[in-house]
């Protein structure tokens, strides 16, 4: 600015190459947004090739430029694999709750070990972080056959951690203002109400103001017998 250069008026300064597709800023080959020059380009899955995993950017003039490249696809929730993130890590398990003379006995639930209608289920979500974080949203999805025993939302405290727990129709949400580095376990109880085979969904965790810090558990499938 001291040299009287306008950093926002550099035309034809960016050239993009992605596979066989090429674009030069201002050449008119793509429809751009008036005023900003923003473009959005997408390809259906049948047109995506291996060489499109590499984006080449050539910039011949000064000034800022912004952009993003995303791979997007659809998958069944119960087939999603656990994300091995270093900063944040989630492990989710479901347990059948039974009572004997010693108290509660927890038996892990898998697709090969079904439960019955009326059984109580304990959800255990274990999260690990390698750094202090703020404004974290933890969302735990649940299968359509489950109903939570606690439907009241409110603030809770455990292991030195304050959080707000909100029970919704398809998931339970935990909102954490400040999450110190360490390992934490969240638990709550459900009741199996309908027979069938269900996808229990994922548990996801993300910093609300730094979305690049995110992680999710693997998908779980649950079988409920009459």
C-alpha positions as CSV (number, residue, x, y, z in Angstrom):
1,X,0.0,0.0,0.0
2,X,2.9,2.4,0.7
3,X,4.0,1.9,-2.9
4,X,0.5,2.7,-4.2
5,X,0.1,-0.9,-5.5
6,X,-3.5,-2.3,-5.4
7,X,-3.1,-5.9,-4.1
8,X,-6.7,-6.8,-5.2
9,X,-6.5,-5.7,-8.9
10,X,-4.1,-8.3,-10.3
11,X,-5.8,-9.9,-13.3
12,X,-4.8,-13.2,-15.0
13,X,-2.4,-13.9,-12.2
14,X,-3.4,-17.5,-11.3
15,X,-3.4,-20.6,-13.5
16,X,-4.8,-24.0,-12.2
17,X,-4.1,-27.4,-13.7
18,X,-5.9,-30.4,-12.4
19,X,-5.6,-33.5,-14.6
20,X,-6.8,-32.5,-18.1
21,X,-8.6,-29.4,-16.8
22,X,-6.8,-26.0,-16.9
23,X,-8.0,-22.6,-15.9
24,X,-6.4,-19.2,-16.2
25,X,-7.9,-16.4,-14.2
26,X,-9.9,-14.0,-16.4
27,X,-9.8,-16.2,-19.6
28,X,-13.6,-16.5,-19.5
29,X,-13.6,-20.3,-19.7
30,X,-15.4,-20.6,-16.3
31,X,-18.3,-18.5,-14.9
32,X,-17.0,-16.3,-12.1
33,X,-18.8,-14.4,-9.4
34,X,-19.1,-10.7,-10.1
35,X,-16.8,-8.5,-8.0
36,X,-14.8,-11.3,-6.4
37,X,-13.8,-13.6,-9.4
38,X,-14.8,-16.6,-7.3
39,X,-15.3,-19.9,-9.2
40,X,-16.5,-23.3,-8.2
41,X,-15.8,-26.4,-10.3
42,X,-17.0,-29.9,-9.5
43,X,-16.8,-33.3,-11.2
44,X,-19.0,-36.4,-10.8
45,X,-17.4,-39.5,-9.6
46,X,-17.4,-41.1,-13.0
47,X,-15.1,-38.3,-14.3
48,X,-12.6,-38.4,-11.4
49,X,-9.2,-39.8,-12.3
50,X,-6.1,-40.6,-10.4
51,X,-4.1,-37.7,-11.8
52,X,-6.6,-35.3,-10.3
53,X,-5.1,-36.0,-6.9
54,X,-2.4,-33.4,-7.7
55,X,-3.3,-29.7,-8.2
56,X,-0.7,-27.4,-9.9
57,X,-0.9,-23.7,-9.2
58,X,1.0,-21.1,-11.1
59,X,0.9,-17.5,-9.9
60,X,2.8,-14.8,-11.9
61,X,1.9,-11.6,-10.0
62,X,1.8,-10.4,-6.4
63,X,-1.3,-10.2,-4.3
64,X,-3.3,-12.7,-2.3
65,X,-5.3,-15.7,-3.7
66,X,-7.6,-18.1,-1.9
67,X,-8.9,-21.5,-2.7
68,X,-9.8,-25.0,-1.6
69,X,-9.8,-28.5,-3.0
70,X,-12.1,-31.3,-1.6
71,X,-12.6,-35.0,-2.2
72,X,-16.2,-35.8,-1.3
73,X,-18.1,-39.2,-1.4
74,X,-20.9,-41.0,0.3
75,X,-20.6,-44.1,2.5
76,X,-22.8,-46.1,4.8
77,X,-22.3,-45.0,8.4
78,X,-21.5,-48.4,9.8
79,X,-18.7,-48.9,7.2
80,X,-16.9,-45.7,8.1
81,X,-13.4,-46.5,9.6
82,X,-12.0,-44.9,12.7
83,X,-10.0,-41.7,11.9
84,X,-6.5,-42.0,13.2
85,X,-6.0,-38.3,14.1
86,X,-3.0,-37.4,16.2
87,X,-4.4,-34.2,17.8
88,X,-7.8,-35.7,18.6
89,X,-8.9,-39.4,19.0
90,X,-12.2,-41.0,19.7
91,X,-13.1,-44.5,20.8
92,X,-16.7,-45.5,21.2
93,X,-18.1,-48.7,22.7
94,X,-21.6,-50.0,23.6
95,X,-22.2,-52.3,26.6
96,X,-25.2,-54.3,27.7
97,X,-25.9,-53.5,31.3
98,X,-26.9,-56.4,33.6
99,X,-27.3,-56.7,37.3
100,X,-26.1,-59.4,39.7
101,X,-25.2,-59.6,43.4
102,X,-22.0,-57.6,42.7
103,X,-23.8,-54.7,41.0
104,X,-23.7,-53.7,37.3
105,X,-22.0,-56.1,34.8
106,X,-21.1,-54.6,31.4
107,X,-20.8,-56.8,28.3
108,X,-19.6,-55.2,25.1
109,X,-22.1,-55.2,22.2
110,X,-21.1,-56.2,18.7
111,X,-23.0,-57.2,15.6
112,X,-22.2,-60.8,16.5
113,X,-23.5,-60.4,20.1
114,X,-27.1,-59.1,19.8
115,X,-29.2,-57.6,22.5
116,X,-33.0,-57.9,23.2
117,X,-35.8,-55.4,23.3
118,X,-35.9,-53.8,26.8
119,X,-32.1,-54.2,27.5
120,X,-30.3,-51.3,29.0
121,X,-27.3,-50.1,27.0
122,X,-24.3,-48.1,28.3
123,X,-22.6,-45.8,25.8
124,X,-19.0,-45.1,26.6
125,X,-17.1,-42.5,24.5
126,X,-13.4,-42.0,25.3
127,X,-11.6,-39.0,23.8
128,X,-7.9,-38.1,23.9
129,X,-6.3,-34.8,23.0
130,X,-2.6,-33.9,22.8
131,X,-3.2,-30.2,23.4
132,X,-5.5,-27.8,25.2
133,X,-8.6,-26.9,23.1
134,X,-11.5,-24.5,23.3
135,X,-15.1,-24.6,22.2
136,X,-15.3,-28.3,21.3
137,X,-18.4,-29.9,20.0
138,X,-18.8,-33.7,20.6
139,X,-21.7,-35.3,18.8
140,X,-22.7,-38.9,19.5
141,X,-25.2,-40.4,17.1
142,X,-27.4,-43.3,18.1
143,X,-29.5,-46.0,16.3
144,X,-33.2,-45.5,15.8
145,X,-33.9,-48.4,18.2
146,X,-32.5,-46.6,21.2
147,X,-34.2,-44.2,23.6
148,X,-32.1,-42.2,26.2
149,X,-33.0,-42.5,29.8
150,X,-31.9,-38.9,30.5
151,X,-33.8,-36.4,28.3
152,X,-33.0,-33.3,30.3
153,X,-30.2,-31.0,29.0
154,X,-27.9,-29.1,31.3
155,X,-24.4,-28.5,32.6
156,X,-22.5,-31.3,34.1
157,X,-19.1,-31.7,35.8
158,X,-16.8,-34.7,35.9
159,X,-13.0,-35.2,36.3
160,X,-12.5,-31.4,36.5
161,X,-14.3,-30.9,33.2
162,X,-17.4,-28.7,32.7
163,X,-19.6,-29.3,29.7
164,X,-23.2,-28.9,28.5
165,X,-25.1,-32.1,27.6
166,X,-28.0,-31.8,25.1
167,X,-30.1,-34.8,24.2
168,X,-31.7,-34.6,20.7
169,X,-33.8,-37.0,18.6
170,X,-30.9,-38.7,16.8
171,X,-27.8,-37.8,18.8
172,X,-26.5,-36.6,22.2
173,X,-24.4,-33.4,22.0
174,X,-21.6,-32.3,24.4
175,X,-20.5,-28.7,24.3
176,X,-17.1,-28.0,26.0
177,X,-15.9,-24.5,26.5
178,X,-12.4,-25.5,27.5
179,X,-10.9,-29.0,27.0
180,X,-7.4,-29.4,28.7
181,X,-4.9,-31.9,27.2
182,X,-5.7,-35.5,28.4
183,X,-8.1,-38.4,28.3
184,X,-11.8,-38.1,29.2
185,X,-14.7,-40.6,29.3
186,X,-18.4,-39.7,28.7
187,X,-21.1,-42.2,29.6
188,X,-24.9,-42.3,29.4
189,X,-27.6,-45.0,29.3
190,X,-30.0,-46.0,26.5
191,X,-32.9,-48.5,26.3
192,X,-33.4,-50.8,23.3
193,X,-37.1,-50.3,22.2
194,X,-37.4,-52.0,18.7
195,X,-36.1,-55.2,17.1
196,X,-34.0,-55.2,13.9
197,X,-30.5,-54.4,12.6
198,X,-29.5,-50.8,12.9
199,X,-26.5,-48.5,12.1
200,X,-25.5,-46.7,15.3
201,X,-23.8,-43.9,13.5
202,X,-20.6,-42.1,14.4
203,X,-19.2,-40.0,17.2
204,X,-17.6,-36.8,15.9
205,X,-15.6,-34.2,17.7
206,X,-14.6,-30.8,16.3
207,X,-13.3,-27.4,17.4
208,X,-16.1,-25.0,16.4
209,X,-13.7,-22.1,15.6
210,X,-10.9,-24.3,14.3
211,X,-12.7,-26.9,12.1
212,X,-9.4,-28.4,10.9
213,X,-9.2,-30.1,14.3
214,X,-11.7,-32.9,13.9
215,X,-12.0,-36.6,14.5
216,X,-14.6,-39.4,14.4
217,X,-15.1,-42.9,15.6
218,X,-15.7,-46.0,13.5
219,X,-19.2,-47.0,12.5
220,X,-21.0,-49.6,14.6
221,X,-23.9,-51.9,13.6
222,X,-26.3,-53.2,16.3
223,X,-28.7,-56.1,16.2
224,X,-31.7,-56.2,18.5
225,X,-33.8,-59.3,18.9
226,X,-37.4,-59.7,20.2
